[in-house]
Structures are given as structure tokens and as C-alpha cells.
Amino acid sequence: VTMPRIASLGFALTLPATLLSQAAQAHEPRYNQVSLRAEVSQEVAHDRMYVTLYTEAQSEDPAALASDVTKTLNAAIHKARKVQGVKVSLGSRQSYPVYENEGSKISAWRERAELRLESAEFARLSQLSADLLGELKMAEMSFAVAEDTRKTSEDSLIKEAVEAFKARAQLATEAVGGKGYKLVSLNLNSGGFQPVMPMRAMAMDRGSFSKSEAAPQIEAGTSRVSMSADGVIEVQLP
């Protein structure tokens, strides 16, 4: 009866010893490690232009209103598609009632529909937008960096970020009196694009941007793209 109990007890003591050994390895202290961060950035010119135009009308007859809005949009689309290098698409379209007598009765219907234009040819799209004003109104103009341009910029910054990290690692090694270092880990992260000169043309519906005059020269601005290198080094002391 006693022997099985001793064997069982021996097994029970061996298992915790194994676990303690694994835990000790997992939490083994690592010395002379330094966490570093380096970041590089550059400005990239906006190479995509976006324009949103809209038409808005009101009528007591919702069917007639929808028909008129559709005709206005179709005419603008037909004109826009004649311009090479311009992508044309429809935006949001909304119809809602207009009330009278403190909201107790519908007096009319109002409808708003958008036309969205996109191009890398700024002057061409600017002139087209000016030509469409009158039939349509300006809702928004914005600029951005194209996806391919963004990837190219980020790729070019990867090497710079690594070189900046290596330079900082060398400085840290010298600061603590080390003779060299080993790279433990390194993570590269894109900081995305932050507009440096955002431009929105909400006020260009009138005045300098009108159908009767030539479209103004466009200043698209730039965005700043950044790349960071976060890592850990192990300094080798003499």
C-alpha cells in the first residue's frame, strides 16, 4: 500500500520542479538592453484632386422634382465625361419634405444630389468645375496623395528610418561605455500622411471661382509622410 503512495508523491514533486525551471527561463533577466526610437519624414506633393458639385431644387411635385434633378445631373455627367483624365461618379442623393404650419403639413419637397470628380490633371479638373458652375454648385474641393505615390514614399523612408535607428543605437552604446551592440528587435511603422497645407474650396462657389471667368491656378499643397523605427538593442560592455 505504501509503495504506490511514494511513487505518486515522487511524480507530484517532479512536475512542479519542471514548471519552475521553465518559469525561471522565461523570466531570466536580460541586462544592458536599451529601447530606442528613430523617426524620419518628408513632404509629398498632393497629386490627386477631388471636387464635389451638387444640384438642389424644390417643388410641390416630388416626381417632377426627381425628374428635374436627374436631367441636371445627366447633363453635367455628359459634359464631364468628355474631359479626358477625369473620373466621374455620383455622390449622395437625398430627398426630404418641407413642412409648414409648424410641421403639421408638407408644403413641398426638396432634393439634393452630388456629382464627384477626380483627376491628377489639376488645371483640367479646375476648368471643368468652373464650366459646370451655374448648373451645379460647389460643395467641396480637396487634395490628397495617390495610393501608389504613398507606397513609393514609404518605401523610400524605410532605409532612412533604419539608418537613423542605427545611428542612435551607436550613440546610446557609446554613451553607456559599450564596445558594440546586438539588435534584439526592430519594428517599422508608417505614421501615415498629415496634410501640411489642407485646402477646401467651400468659398470658391462665388467670387474668384465662377463660370464666367477662367478657373484659378490651383495650389494643391503637400502632406508629410513619416516612418518610425522602434527597437531594442543589447549593449556589449568591455
Number of C-alpha atoms within 10 A of each C-alpha: 5 6 8 9 9 11 10 10 11 11 10 11 10 10 10 11 11 11 11 11 10 12 11 11 10 9 8 9 7 7 9 13 16 16 14 16 17 20 20 20 18 16 16 20 18 22 18 17 23 20 21 21 24 23 22 19 14 20 17 14 12 17 10 12 20 19 11 18 19 14 12 16 21 13 12 20 18 11 13 20 13 10 13 11 14 21 15 18 12 15 13 10 14 10 16 13 17 15 13 11 8 6 10 8 11 13 14 16 19 18 19 16 21 21 24 20 23 20 20 18 14 21 15 15 24 21 18 20 24 22 21 19 20 13 15 22 21 25 19 18 21 18 26 22 20 14 11 8 14 17 12 10 19 20 13 12 21 20 13 18 23 21 15 18 22 17 13 15 26 17 13 19 22 15 9 12 13 17 12 16 19 12 14 12 11 15 11 16 14 17 15 12 19 15 18 13 14 15 17 15 14 12 13 17 20 12 9 13 21 21 19 11 12 13 19 14 10 11 12 19 18 22 22 17 21 21 24 22 22 17 18 17 22 20 23 16 13 7
